[in-house]
C-alpha cells in the first residue's frame, strides 16, 4: 500500500470554507432581516472562493487541477459500466467530477444573480444599479427560486454520493479531504503541497478576495469586512 498526498492544503481549506459559506448563506437567507447583511458578506466570500478555485484548478496540486478530472464521455461510460480506468479512484472519479463542475457552475450562477438581486425590502445586490430593472427582476426570481433549489439539490446529491461510497464501496472520502493523503494499492504521482505552493495559493486567495471586495464596493454601501 502507498500513502500519497492527493489533496493539497489550499484545496482542503477551500472545500471546507465553501461548505461553511453555503451553510451560512442558506441560514441567513431563511432568517432574513438584518441577517441579510451577513448574507451579502458570505456571498462575496463565496465569490472569492470560487475565483480562487478556478485559478487553483489551473495551477494547483496535481489532483486539484481541472485537467486531472476533465473526463471524456467514453471514460465516464467505462466507469458507469464497471470497468474504470486505474486512475479513476485516485482524485475525483468521473461521477465526482460531474458533481464538482455542477456545484461550481450552480454556485457561480447563484452568486452572480445574488449580486444583481433586489428584494425591495432589506437587500439590494451591489450590481443592481448597473443593470436594467428587467434583469434585476429575473435575477431576483432565479436567485430566490430555482437557483437555491438547484444548490440544495446538488449539495444533497453530493452528500448522498459520499454516503454511498462510504457504506457500499467502503471508500473513505472525507478523511483524505481532512489530512490530504490517500492509501492506494498502486503508486501514483503526489500533489505538490510545499510552502512554495501554499504561498502561491495565499497570493491567489488575496487577489480573489480583493476582487470580491471591489465588486461589493460597487454598491451604494459596501459591506464592512
C-alpha positions as CSV (number, residue, x, y, z in Angstrom):
1,X,0.0,0.0,0.0
2,X,1.2,3.5,-0.8
3,X,0.3,6.7,1.1
4,X,0.1,9.6,-1.4
5,X,-0.7,13.3,-0.9
6,X,-3.7,13.8,-3.1
7,X,-5.4,16.9,-1.8
8,X,-3.1,19.9,-1.1
9,X,-3.8,22.1,1.9
10,X,-5.3,25.0,-0.2
11,X,-7.8,22.6,-1.8
12,X,-8.8,21.3,1.5
13,X,-9.2,24.7,3.1
14,X,-11.3,25.8,0.0
15,X,-13.5,22.7,0.3
16,X,-14.4,23.3,4.0
17,X,-14.6,27.1,3.7
18,X,-17.0,26.8,0.8
19,X,-19.2,24.3,2.8
20,X,-19.3,26.7,5.7
21,X,-20.2,29.6,3.4
22,X,-23.0,27.6,1.8
23,X,-24.5,26.7,5.1
24,X,-24.3,30.3,6.3
25,X,-25.9,31.5,3.1
26,X,-28.8,29.2,3.5
27,X,-29.3,30.1,7.2
28,X,-29.1,33.9,6.6
29,X,-31.5,33.7,3.6
30,X,-34.1,31.9,5.7
31,X,-33.7,34.2,8.7
32,X,-33.8,37.4,6.6
33,X,-34.0,40.9,8.1
34,X,-30.7,42.1,9.5
35,X,-29.1,38.7,8.7
36,X,-29.1,39.8,5.0
37,X,-26.0,41.9,5.7
38,X,-24.2,38.7,6.5
39,X,-25.8,37.0,3.5
40,X,-24.1,39.6,1.3
41,X,-20.8,39.2,3.1
42,X,-21.0,35.4,2.8
43,X,-21.9,35.8,-0.9
44,X,-18.8,37.9,-1.5
45,X,-16.7,35.4,0.4
46,X,-18.2,32.6,-1.8
47,X,-17.3,34.7,-4.9
48,X,-13.7,35.0,-3.7
49,X,-13.6,31.2,-3.1
50,X,-15.0,30.4,-6.5
51,X,-12.5,32.7,-8.2
52,X,-9.7,31.1,-6.2
53,X,-10.8,27.6,-7.2
54,X,-10.9,28.4,-10.8
55,X,-7.4,29.7,-10.7
56,X,-6.2,26.9,-8.5
57,X,-7.8,24.5,-10.9
58,X,-5.1,25.6,-13.4
59,X,-2.0,26.0,-11.2
60,X,-2.8,23.9,-8.1
61,X,-1.7,20.5,-7.0
62,X,-1.7,17.6,-9.4
63,X,-5.1,16.2,-8.5
64,X,-6.7,19.6,-7.9
65,X,-6.2,20.7,-11.4
66,X,-9.2,20.6,-13.8
67,X,-7.1,18.7,-16.2
68,X,-6.9,15.8,-13.8
69,X,-10.6,15.2,-13.7
70,X,-11.9,16.5,-17.0
71,X,-13.0,13.2,-18.3
72,X,-14.2,12.2,-21.8
73,X,-17.8,10.8,-22.3
74,X,-16.1,7.4,-23.1
75,X,-14.2,7.4,-19.8
76,X,-17.4,8.2,-18.0
77,X,-19.3,5.3,-19.7
78,X,-16.5,2.9,-18.8
79,X,-16.7,4.0,-15.2
80,X,-20.5,3.5,-15.2
81,X,-20.2,0.1,-16.8
82,X,-17.8,-1.1,-14.0
83,X,-14.6,-1.0,-16.0
84,X,-12.9,2.1,-14.6
85,X,-9.5,3.5,-15.6
86,X,-6.9,2.7,-12.9
87,X,-6.6,6.5,-12.0
88,X,-10.4,7.0,-11.6
89,X,-10.2,6.2,-7.9
90,X,-7.3,8.5,-7.0
91,X,-8.7,12.0,-7.2
92,X,-12.2,12.8,-8.3
93,X,-13.9,9.9,-10.1
94,X,-15.8,10.7,-13.3
95,X,-19.1,11.0,-11.4
96,X,-17.4,13.0,-8.7
97,X,-16.0,15.3,-11.4
98,X,-19.5,15.9,-12.7
99,X,-20.6,16.8,-9.2
100,X,-17.7,19.2,-8.7
101,X,-18.3,21.0,-12.0
102,X,-22.0,21.1,-11.5
103,X,-21.7,22.6,-8.0
104,X,-19.2,25.2,-9.1
105,X,-21.4,26.3,-12.0
106,X,-24.6,26.4,-9.9
107,X,-22.9,28.3,-7.1
108,X,-21.4,30.8,-9.6
109,X,-24.9,31.4,-11.1
110,X,-26.3,31.8,-7.6
111,X,-23.6,34.3,-6.6
112,X,-23.9,36.3,-9.9
113,X,-27.7,36.6,-9.6
114,X,-27.4,37.4,-5.9
115,X,-25.2,40.4,-6.8
116,X,-28.0,41.6,-9.1
117,X,-30.9,40.8,-6.8
118,X,-33.2,43.3,-5.0
119,X,-36.0,42.1,-2.7
120,X,-37.1,45.8,-2.3
121,X,-37.2,45.3,1.5
122,X,-33.9,44.7,3.2
123,X,-31.4,43.7,0.4
124,X,-30.0,45.0,-2.8
125,X,-27.0,43.5,-4.5
126,X,-24.1,45.8,-5.4
127,X,-24.6,45.3,-9.1
128,X,-28.3,46.2,-9.3
129,X,-27.7,49.8,-10.3
130,X,-25.7,48.7,-13.3
131,X,-28.3,46.5,-14.9
132,X,-31.8,47.2,-16.2
133,X,-34.8,46.7,-13.9
134,X,-36.0,43.7,-16.0
135,X,-32.7,41.9,-15.5
136,X,-32.8,42.7,-11.8
137,X,-36.3,41.1,-11.6
138,X,-35.2,38.0,-13.5
139,X,-32.0,37.6,-11.4
140,X,-34.0,38.0,-8.2
141,X,-36.6,35.5,-9.3
142,X,-33.9,32.9,-10.2
143,X,-31.9,33.6,-7.0
144,X,-34.9,33.1,-4.7
145,X,-36.5,30.3,-6.5
146,X,-34.8,27.8,-8.9
147,X,-31.3,28.8,-8.0
148,X,-31.5,28.0,-4.3
149,X,-33.2,24.7,-5.0
150,X,-30.5,23.7,-7.6
151,X,-27.8,24.4,-4.9
152,X,-29.7,22.5,-2.2
153,X,-30.4,19.6,-4.6
154,X,-26.8,19.3,-5.8
155,X,-25.5,19.5,-2.2
156,X,-27.9,16.7,-1.2
157,X,-26.7,14.6,-4.1
158,X,-23.1,15.3,-3.1
159,X,-23.7,14.1,0.4
160,X,-25.7,11.0,-0.7
161,X,-22.9,10.1,-3.1
162,X,-20.3,10.3,-0.2
163,X,-22.6,8.2,1.9
164,X,-22.9,5.6,-0.9
165,X,-19.1,5.4,-1.4
166,X,-18.5,5.0,2.4
167,X,-21.2,2.5,3.1
168,X,-21.4,0.4,-0.1
169,X,-18.0,0.7,-1.7
170,X,-16.1,1.1,1.5
171,X,-14.1,4.1,0.3
172,X,-13.1,6.8,2.7
173,X,-13.7,10.2,1.0
174,X,-14.0,12.5,4.0
175,X,-10.8,11.7,5.8
176,X,-8.4,12.4,2.8
177,X,-10.1,15.8,2.5
178,X,-9.1,16.4,6.1
179,X,-5.4,15.4,6.1
180,X,-4.8,15.2,2.4
181,X,-3.5,11.7,2.0
182,X,-4.9,8.6,0.4
183,X,-3.8,5.0,0.9
184,X,-3.6,3.4,-2.6
185,X,-2.9,-0.1,-3.9
186,X,-0.5,1.2,-6.5
187,X,1.9,4.2,-6.6
188,X,0.6,7.5,-8.0
189,X,2.1,10.9,-8.5
190,X,1.5,13.2,-5.5
191,X,0.1,16.7,-5.5
192,X,2.7,19.3,-4.7
193,X,1.9,20.7,-1.2
194,X,5.0,22.5,0.0
195,X,5.5,26.0,1.4
196,X,6.0,27.5,-2.1
197,X,2.7,26.2,-3.5
198,X,0.9,27.3,-0.3
199,X,2.5,30.8,-0.6
200,X,1.2,30.9,-4.2
201,X,-2.2,29.8,-3.0
202,X,-2.2,32.6,-0.4
203,X,-1.4,35.2,-3.1
204,X,-4.2,33.8,-5.4
205,X,-6.6,34.0,-2.4
206,X,-5.6,37.5,-1.6
207,X,-6.2,38.6,-5.2
208,X,-9.5,36.8,-5.3
209,X,-10.6,38.4,-2.0
210,X,-9.6,41.8,-3.4
211,X,-11.7,41.2,-6.5
212,X,-14.7,40.2,-4.4
213,X,-14.3,43.3,-2.2
214,X,-14.1,45.5,-5.2
215,X,-17.3,44.0,-6.6
216,X,-19.1,44.5,-3.2
217,X,-17.8,48.2,-3.1
218,X,-19.6,48.9,-6.4
219,X,-22.9,49.1,-4.4
220,X,-24.2,52.2,-2.7
221,X,-22.9,50.8,0.6
222,X,-20.2,48.3,0.7
223,X,-20.2,45.7,3.5
224,X,-17.7,46.1,6.2
225,X,-15.4,43.1,6.1
